[in-house]
Amino acid sequence: MAVKEKEKIMQSALEKANILVEALPYIKKFSGKTVVIKYGGHAMLNTELKQAVMTDLVLMKFVGINPVVVHGGGPDITGMLNRLGIESQFIGGLRVTDSSTMEVVEMVLGKLNKEIVSFINQLGGRGIGLSGKDANLIMAAKKLGKDQADIGFVGEVENINPQLLKTVIEEGYIPVISPVGVGQEGETYNINADTAAGALATALQADKLMILTDVEGILADRNTKESLLSVIQTEEIPALIEQGVIQGGMIPKVECCVKAIQGGVNTTHILDGRVPHSILLEVFTDKGIGTMVK
């Protein structure tokens, strides 16, 4: 073997060693802690990104961190509804969910749930799929839309019963939760995945809540990626909304983060799920990525 080739191999090995050294204090800090990840967006559609997210989850579990996954499924639900000839209607960003649509939502989310679990298991983890209906994990009530519009079986979280999750976490499993809730009369509700993730993080008193999105984070100037706000304090948020820095679909995500922090979650993060291994970069490196709300 040539000297230059040996040097290249050694350099590569040293780089890997440095990465592990940098990660060590974070492994010690977060070992035994719970991290809730809202999994959605492009990271659910791209095979390479999907593999990266699942690898992150399995690695976290092996080093003693307890990941809990809450997944969305909007594009898949819309696609299935289109194939069945059911028109999708939205009011104030929320999908109008009649009984036929709710059946499709539950079916699609169930399929996605098992796909995620299977992926985790193939990588050596122990994934277990759950719905908010299991053991009354997510109790919900009917949610009204914009201007008090009736949007059907769309729910808001009333109560979380976390004992089931605590049990499966203690037994070494990675819970994967579809955001379907159950009402007092046994009715099924479609719950926004961000909202469900925030409520679960609060109930579990998670150390972190991470929301994967299709943007870099919160930008001071939407046209400049370099204007990323790495950290924002909760008291800054009303002014940022008023200035239009936080707008559109980012508002409910940030509000979800604020509610989780008020409920006892230590830090919340809005991450770019289009970046491979964005979860590991946030947890195990000095720089991190995306926007931290604290």
N, C-alpha and C positions, 0 to 999 in steps of 0.2 A: 504493500500500500504506500502510495506516495506521501511525502511529508505534508504537502499542502492539504491532501485529502484527510489525513489524520488531524490536522489543525482544525479543519472545518467540522469534523465530527466532535472534537473536543469543545469547540466554540458552541456548537448546538447543545451539547450536554450541559455546559456551564449556564447557558441561557435558561434551560429547563430548571436547573438547580436554583437559579436566582428567582424564577417565578415561584417555586415552591417556598423559598425562604420568605419572599414577600407575602405569600398567602398565609404563612404560619400564624402570625398574630391574629388574623381574622378568623382562622379556623378555631383558635382558642377562644376568641371573643364570642363567636356565635354557636359554638358546640352546645347542643342541648336546647337551643332556641328554635322557635317556630317562625317560619317565613311563609306568608300566603302570597301566591302568585296568581294573578289574573292573566290567563293565557288566551290570547285572541289575535285578531288582525292577520297580517301577512305571515307571521310566524306559524300560523295554523295551516297555511295554504302551500307554502314552499317546503319541499321535501328536505332540503339541506338545513333550513332553519328549524324545522320540526325535529330533526335528528339532534341539532345542537341544543335545543331546549330540553329534550328528554335526557340527553347526556348530562347537562347541568344538574337536573333534578336528582339523577341517580348518584352523581358525584357528591352532591350536598348531603344526601342521606348517608353515604358511606363515611363521611368525615364527621358525622354526628349532628348535622343540622336537620331539622324536620320540615321539609317542604310540604305545603298543602296547595293543590292546584284547583282553581275554579276556571272553567273554560266557557267561552262563548260559542257561537255557531251561526251568526247572522247570515253570512253569504250562503252557507249550505242550506239553511232553512228557506231562504228566498229561492234558491235554485230548485229545491224540491217542490215548493209551492207552485212555481212556474210550470214544472213538469206535470203537475196535477191539475193545472188550469185554474189555480186559486190565486186571485190577484192580491198582491201585498199592498197594504195601506198603512201609512204612518201618520200619526198626529203628534206634533211636538217631539218628533224623534223617536216615539215609541210605536212599536208594531201593534196595530189593532188585531186582537187575538180572539176570534170567535171559537166555538167548540171544535170546528173542523181544523182550523189553523193550530189550535192547541194540541191536537192529536199529532199533527205533523211536527210541531216544535219538539214535543216529547220524544217522538220517534227518532228525529235527526240528532238531537242532543244525546240520546242513548247510544246511537251508533258511533258518534264522535267520541263519546266517553270511553267506550270499549276499545276503540282504535288507539287512544292515548295510553290506556292501561296496557294494551298489548305491546306497544312500543317501549314503554318503561320496562316491562318484563323481559323483552328481548335483549335489552342492554344490561341485564343482571339485577335490576331493581325489583321491588315487590309492590307493584301498583295495585290499587283496589278501587273499583269504580263505585261511586255513590250518587244518588240523586238527593235533592233536598227533601224528598218524601220519605227516605229511609229513616226509620226511628224518629220521624217528625223533626228531622235535622233543621229544616227551614220552615217555620210557620209563617204564613203570609195572609194578607188581607187584600181585597180588591183595591187597585189604584186607579184613580181618575186621571184622565189626560188633561191637556191644555184647555182652559176655560171650562173645567169640570166635565169634559166630554167622556162618554162611556166608551172605553177602549177594550172592553171584554175581559178576558182572563189574564190581564196583566196585574201582577201583584207587587206589593211592597212588603219588605221584611217586617214582621211583628216580633218574632222571637227566634233565637238560635238555641238549639239543644246540643251543646258541643261534646257531650259525654262519649257518643259513638266515635267521634273523631279522635278524642284523647286516647281511647282504647286502641284503635287501629294504629295510631302513631306509636304508642308504647310498644306495640307488638312488631314494630319494624316496617310497617307498610307506608306507602306514599298515597294518601287519599286524593282521588281525582273526582271533583264534584261538578255535576251539571246543575245549572241554576234554575231548578224547578221547585216551587214551593207548594205547600199543602195548606188549605184553609181549615177553619174550625169544623166545617161540614164535610171534609174530605175532598173538596174541590181542588183541582190542579191549577197552579198559577205560573205564568211565564215571568221570570224575574230578570232584570238587567244584571248581567254578569259582574260589572264593576260594583254595583250596589251589594250584590251577594258576597263578593270577595271582601269588601270593606266590613260588612256585618260579621262575617266569619272571623276575620282578623281581630275584630274587637272582642268577640266572644271567647276566642282562644288566647287573648292577650298576647298576640304575636309580636315579635320584636320588629318585624318589617312587613309592610304590604308593598308588593311590586305589581304595577299595572303595565303590561306590554302593549305598546301602541304602534302605529305606523308613522310616527314622527320622531324627531330627535329629542323632543322634550318640550319645554316651554321656551319660546324664543322671544327676546325683547323686540326683535325686528323679524317678522315672518319671512322676509326675503334674504336674511343673512344667517346662515347656520352658525357662524362664529358668535352670534349674539345669544347663544344658549345660556339660560339662567340655571346654573348648577345647583343652587340652593335658594329656596324661598321660604320665608317664615309665614305662618298662617295669617298673621296680622297684615301682611302685605297684599293678600289676595283680593280683598274688595277693590282696592285702588287699581290693581292690575286688570281686573275685569272691567272696571269703569274706563280705563285707558284703551281697552281693546286688545291688550297683550294676551289675556286669556279670553278665548271666545269660542263659540260654536260647541262642538262635541267635547272640547277640552274642559269646559266649565263643569259638567257633571262628574268628570274624572277627578278634578281638583277638589270639588265639594265632597266627593267620596273620601279622598285623602284626609281632608280636614275633619270630617266626622270620625274617621278611624283614629286620628290622633287625639281628638277630644275623648274618645272611648278608651284610651290607654295604650294604643299602638305607639311604639317608640318613634319610628320614622316610616315615611311612605315615599315611594319612588315611581316616577313616570318614565319608563324606559323605551328606547327604540327597539322593538322586537325584530326589526330588519337586520340588526347587527348580530352576527353569530356569537353565541355565548354571552349575550348581554347580561344575563343573570349572574354568571360567574364574574364578569368584569366589575359588576356593581358590588358584589359581596366580598371578593377576595383581592381586590387591587387598591392601590393608594388613590388613584384618580377617580375611578367610578365613571359612570356615564349617565346621560339623561338628567332629569331634574329631581332633586330631593325636596320634599315638602316636610318641614319639621316645625 
